[in-house]
Amino acid sequence: MTGDRQGQPQEPEVFSLPERIGRLYFRIALPMVGGSLLVGAVGASANSQRVIVALTGMTVVGALLHLLLPARWHDVVRRAFPVMAIAFVLTVALLSGVGGLPGDSLLLSVVLLLAPGTVLAWSLLFMDDARMGRLVGLGLTASATLLVWRWQQAGLQPALAGTTPLLLLVVCLTVVSYGAAFTEINRRYLDGEQAQRQDPLTGLLNRRAFDEHTRRAHPPGTALAVLDIDHFKRVNDTHGHTAGDRVLRGVADVMLDVLAGRGQVYRWGGEEFALLLPSGGADLSAEAAGLLEQIRAEVARRTFTGGQRVTLSAGLSTVQPGEAVQAAFERADAALREAKAGGRDRVVSRLHPGPPGLPS
């Protein structure tokens, strides 16, 4: 998924929705279309075979590029392929007409069948970019309609006669409209889903996102920290809740700045936060402790809006082999209580299971 404010990563997914749709389109749909075109071209006229072989070659190239190139190039392939397809249809249209490339019933069937379906597929392919989806859909609609009209001007008389270009135009425009509506509905749904997992005050992921994320299995060594602003009630009681809100946002900014995308920060509730660092080797616990110390020191050093100064206490633990994240969270929470009891403004680590009340 995309990150939220200041690079805070969302819950990780194996593939984003656009990537999953792209894989479905390029690695399954396009090869099936190319194979169907080749089968249909058997016994067709020479002109039809040339057009169909060229179209099939383009689908094969698109599928192979998506399959062989690294994932960082997939968006380039996704955006370039529709432009190439539209250019191909326009080229065939310019070569057609009186004295040019004649259309026939097979090529007409290919256009009438593929154009609306492709417009719909592209609407789904660009669910994350509605403007691009509309542009390529309208581009294919216009070029396909021009192609069929030029074939008719050259004397091709299909069963629907002179209404065929108009019918194709209406069908494709309808598909573009429905695709745009579906994309907008999906965008609103995703915005709502993200809002349910995001704290509106700080912009961090919230407790619901934390609970959903930590229900998944995490590899041993994953570091988990619980942080709490010391004596936060005094800020609200002395300076008011507006000042308290500014402090919460300021502390959230400090955590995001220090982590710089190396972990996820959640607002657990009130003045409490949770931090999750993915497993990264034997030194991750030391790295996590160092990051927490940087956060603690920066919060203690900084003067927030209105002149408020606060400190931060933190407890740290790591996921051990064969245990759930919740066990590590309970140890981190116990370490936080120890930090509070020990005078606050400090980081305490409890990395391994041990007797309650004893530091690890």
N, C-alpha and C positions, 0 to 999 in steps of 0.2 A: 504494500500500500504506500501512498505518498506520505511524506513527513508533515508534521504540523509546525507550529511557530518555532522559529530559530533552529530548525533542523532536528527537532525532537522526533525520532523515528516512531512510526506507528508499530502496532503489533506485526511481527514478521509473517510473511506469507511465502510459500514456495514460489508461486507465480502470481503477479498482479492480474486483475481481471482483463485489462487490455492484452497482456502477454498471453493469457490462456485463450482468449478469443483469437488472437493472431496465430497461435499454434494450430488451433482448430481450422482456421481458414487456409493457411498456407500449407500445412502438412497433411490435411485430410481433404478439405473441399477442393482445392486447386488440382491435386493429382486426380481426384475422381472426375472433375470436369474435363481435364486433359485427356484422360482415358476414354471418356464417353465421346469426346469430339473425334478422336482417332477412329473409334469403332464406327461412328456415323459417316466418316469420310470414305469408307470402303465402297468402291463402286461409284463414287460421286464424280462430277465433272472435274476437269483439270483445274479450272478457276476456283471451284469450291475447295479442292484439295490444297491448293496453294495457300488460300486464306486460312483454312482450318489448321494446316501444319504450322503456319506462322503463329497463330493464336495459341496452339498447343505448346509450341516452343517457349512462348512468353510465360505461360503458366508454369512450365517446368523450371525455367530460370528463377521465377519468383519463389517457388517451393524450395529449390536447392539453396538459394541464398539464405532463406530463413532457417533452413536446417543446418547449414555449414558455418554460417557466420556466428561470432560470439553474440551473446544476448544483448550487449550494448549497441549492436548494429540493427537489432530487430525493428526498432522504431523507424530507422531510416528506410528499411525495406518496406515497412507498413505504409509509409507516406509516399514512397517513390512508385510503388507498384500501381496504385490507381491512376497516377498521372501517366505512366507508361501505357496503361490499358486505354485511357481516353485518347492519348495521342495515336495509338494503333487504330482505333475506330475512326478517328478523324482522317487518318491517312487513307484507309480503305474507302471512306466516303469521298475524298478528293480524287481518288483514282477511279471511282465509279461514275456512272452516268452515261449519257449518250457518247458512244465511241470509246468508252473506257471499260473498266472491269464490270461485267454484267453480273447482276444478282440472279440467284435462282431460288427455288423453293427450299432447298436445304439451308443455304445461308440465311434466308429470311427466318426460317424456323430457329436457327441458332440465335439470331439477334432477338427475336420475340421471346424466346425462353430465357436466355441468359441475362438480358438487360435488366428486367425488373428484379430478378433474383440477386443479381450482383449489386444493384442499388441497395437492396435490403441488407445484404451481407456487409456492405461497406458502412451502413448506418451502425451496425453492431460492432464492426471493427474499430470505429471511432466513437465509441460510447463515452470516452473520456475527453473527446474534442468534437463537440457537436458542430462547430463551425466548419471544420475540415470535412466531417461527414456530409454536411449539406452541400458543400462546394463540389466534392467529387461526385456525389449523387446527381446534382444538377448538370455537371459536366458530362457525365455518361448519358444522361437523359437527352441532352441537346445533341451530342454527337451521334447517338444511335438513331434518333429521330431524323437527323439530316441524312444519315446513310440510307435509311429505308425510303425517304422521300426521293433521293437521287436514283435509287433503283427503280422506283415507279416512273420517274421522268424518263428513264431509259427504256421503259416498255414492260417491266415486270408487273404482271397483273395477278396478284394473289387473290384468294377467295374473298377477302374483305375489301378488295379494290382500293379506291381512293381514300378510304377511311383508316387504312392501316397505320400510316404515320401518326395521325391524330390519336388513334387508340393507344399506340405505344407511348406517346407523349403523356396522355392522361393517366395511364397505368403507372408509369414511372414517377410522375409528379405525386401521385397518390402515395406511392411507396415512400418517396422522400418525406412527405408530410407525416406519415405514420412513423417512420423511422425517427424523425426529429422529435415527435411527441413521446415516443418510447424512451429516447435518450434523455429527455428532460425529466420524465418520471423517474428514471433510474438515477439521475443526478440528485434529485430531491431526496430519494430514498437513501442514497449513500451519504448525503449531507446530514440527514437525520440520524443515521447510524453512527456517523462520526461524532455528532453533537452529543449523543448518549454516552460516548466514551471519552469525552473531553470536559475538563473542568472549565467553566465559562470565565472564572476570575483570572486564573493564571495561564490558561491555554495548555496546561499539561494534560496528559492522560489521567483519567480518574480511577476511583477504586473499582468500578465495574470493569474497566479495561484491565486493571491489575489482576482481578479475580479470574477473568477469562484467560489471560495470558499464563498465569501461574498454574492453571488447571492442566496445561499441557506438560508433557515430560520435558525436563531440561537436563542436559548432560552434567555429570559431576564436575565440580569446579565453578559452576555458575555462582557469581557473587550477588548477594542480596543485602541491602542496607535499609534501615528504618531511621529517619531523621525527624527531629522535633525542635521547634523554635522555643528556646527557654523563656519562661515567664511571659508568654505571649499575651496572656490575659491582662497584664499590666499595661501593655500598649493600647489595647482597646479601652480599658478603664480610664487611662490617663489622657490619651490623645483622640479617642473616638474610633469607631469601626472603619471610617474612611482611611484613617492613617494605618490601621491594621491591614486593610486591603492592600495598601501601597507596600507595606512590608512583605506581605505574602508574595506579591508579584515580583518584588525586588529579590527575595530569596530564590524564587523560581528561576529568575534570570541568571543569578549567580551559578546555580547548579547546571543550567544548560550551557553557560559559557565555559565552565570548567570541564564538563564532560565532552563538549564539542562533538556530539554524535557518537560517542563511544559507549553509550548505554541509554537506558530508558528511565525517565523520571515520571513518577506518578504522584498526584496529590491524593494521599490516603484519606484525608479528612481533617477539617479544622486546620491546625498548624502542623500537621504531620505529613511527611512525604515518604515515599518508598523509591528505592533506586535498584535497578537490575542491570547487571553487566553479564554478557554472554561468556561462556567458557572460552578461555584463550590461552591455556597452558598453566604450568605449575606456578608461575609468578603472578597469576591473576589476583590472588588475595592481597598480595603486597601492593599491586597496582591499584586495586580498589581502595585499600586503606590510604594510599597516597592521595587518591582523588578526593576521598572524603575529608582528609586533613586539609587539602587545598580549599574545599568548599567551606569547611569550618572557619579557617583562617580568614578567608575573604569576607565571609558574613560578619565576623567579629571586627574586621578592619573598616568595613563600609559604613558610611552614614546614610541612612535612607531618607527619602523625602520627608521634610518636616523636622529633621534632626534626630529621628529615632535611631538608636543603636540597639542591636539584639545579638544574641549568641545562639549557637546551634549545638545540640547534642546528637550523636549518631551511634547506632549499633550495627555491626557488620557480621555476616556469616556467609558460608558457602554451602552449596548443595553437595552432599556426600553420596558416594555410590550406593545405589539401591534405595534412596529415600526420596520422598516427595518434596516439592519446593516449600510446602507449608511447614515442614520440620525446620528448614533453614530460616524461614520467616520467624518462627517462634523463638529460635535462638537469637536472631538479630533483635527481636523485640525485647528479649531478656537482657541483651547487651545494652540496649538503649536505656532500660530501667537502671542498669548498673551505672551507666554514664551519668544519669540524672542524680542517682544517689551519691555518686562520687564527687559532686560539685558542679556538674554541668559544663558546657563549653568544652567538650572533649569527644573523642572517638574511642569506642571500646569494641574489640573484636572477640567473637565467640565462634570460632571456625569449625569446631568439632563437637559432637555430642558429649555432654559431661554432666556431673551432678548439679542440680539447680543451685544457683547462688554462687557457684565457683567460676572464676574466669578461666577460659580455655588457654 
